[in-house]
Amino acid sequence: MKHFFYTISESINKKIFKSTSILLFTNVVVGIAALLTISIIAKNLTIEEFGSLAIIQAYAMTINGLFNFQTWQTVVKYYPDTDNDTILLCSLLKYSFIIDIVTAITSFLFAGFGIFFIAELIQLKTEYIHPALMYVLIILFTIEGTATGYLRIIDKFYCFFITDGITTVAKLITIFYVSKYYGTIESFVLTFVIFAFIKTLLINIFFVKYIGWSLVRKTCLASINDIKQKFQDIWEFSLYTSLTGSFDIVFKQADTLVVSTFFGVYYAGIYKMLKTFGNLLLQCINPIYLSLFPVVSERKHQTKELFSFINKSIGYLFCLGIIGTCIFYWVHTFFINILFGTDYLEYAPYLMLYIVPIIISGIFTAVHSSFNLLGFHKTTLYLIVTTSIFYILMIYILKDYMGFISVLFMLIVHSLIIVSFKYTKLFIFCRNLHAYH
């Protein structure tokens, strides 16, 4: 373990370590505040009402994830080649920002009209159509892909800490106030919409601050053809990375809709409780991915060393995962009772099952980062799409035999398929490349 972290510390420069530390601290603050926010809401609603809110959120985030491009990746990739060319830089930023706006509007319109057709399928009652329409406004208020990419590439991670910290804590305080005097789904939804707008506004204010008004004006007047002609693969890269990210987001969000469709609103509420704890755990795991990413990047042309590092990281993270799981087992019922109430306690065993695929994914963090760095973007997309279809199909087949457990069981199976395929693919790739050289 000591050697593992020593290797990481030697391989990561101070800049990356600082960025990762800020991200970890930000994630912990945001994760805890988000958990407390959901706790307050859950205690003010019945499980079915909580489930309806979960369906509304999942629907909006699914549609947004499906249509909204991951433009920050495009900015991060092409910025280094445009940094010394103002014309190209402005063209890149305008290209990215136009995509942000167009996809946000498309997602908003699709979600707004689509809710009338899908409400019955996902078992959303008619009385919650209006809150759902209100919530989809969030899609219009999350135009921040370009700003996020730019702030990341210039290493201004503290901006995310300030933005996320302010909005998340302020939202928590507002939700507490709203729960005391209103406590309705509509009031909670309005609060989420307002703070989504504030968060996007703050991110873009930081963006304008660091890019400067003169460059903003030049960006508005720039032609997107400049960046498209210079980098003819920019659209393909934007499309595939966005589709991969979109389907990944859809899988993580649409699972609530799958639960509501097959098992009803009540179990959507239970599943929302599970996801709330899971999201907090993911907030802690994500910095590990960001820490290992540059280490893996250094070894991507040294296949033998890369695969050796992958295996070592799996071993050490497996030990951490076992320790973390044991600790979580001893405290999970206590936190369910404190944060959600006694009505949710009988579903504590479900929570232990739910965190299993998250732990599995965390253990194989180096595999995921290696897969991306070695250029398997299309493979990742096809893998996500096919396994997601398999996931839904198997739940449909198993639901009559296993009930709600089928969802948790298939999450574990899905995670095992993903990591097994990626590990095997990397093993064959590294072995063949090493043999060739």
CORKA-V900674 format. One line per field, one symbol per residue. phi: phi as a letter, one per 30 degrees, with the letter a starting at -180 (. if undefined). psi: psi as a letter, one per 20 degrees, with the letter a starting at -180 (. if undefined). A space follows every 10 residues. Layout:
phi: ???
psi: ???
This chain:
phi: .ddddddddd dcdddddddd dddddddddd dddddddddd dddcbddddd dddddedddd ddddddcddd dddddddcee dbecbddddd ddddedddde dddddddddd ddddddcced ddicdedcdd eddddddeed cbdbdddddd dddcicdddd dddddddddd dedddddddd cbicddddde dddddddddd ddedddeded didddddddd cdcddddddd bdcddddddd ddddddddde ddcddddddd ddbjdedddd dddddddddd dddddedddd ddedddedcd ccedddddde dddddddddd dddddddddd cddddddddc jddcddceed dddddeddde dddceddddd ddddjcdddd dddddddddd eddddddddd ccideddddd dddedddddd dddddddddd ddddddd
psi: gghghggghh hprhgggggh gggggghggg ggghghghgg ghiiqrhhgh hghhggghgg hggghhhpqm hhhgghgigh iihjohghgh gghggghggg gghggggggg gghhhhhigh gjkpqhijgg hghhhihhhh jlnjgggggg hghjllhhhh ggghgghggh ggggggghhh ifkrgghggh gggghggggg ggghggghgh hqhghgghgh irpihghhhg nijhgggggg hggghghggg hhgihhhggh ghirhghhgg hhgghghhhg ghhhhghggh ghghghhhji jnhghghghg gghggghggh ggghggghhh ihhghggghh rhhihijghh hhhhighggg hhhkghgghg gghjklghgg ghgggghggg ggghghhihi hibhhhghgh ggggghgghg ggggghgggh gghhhg.
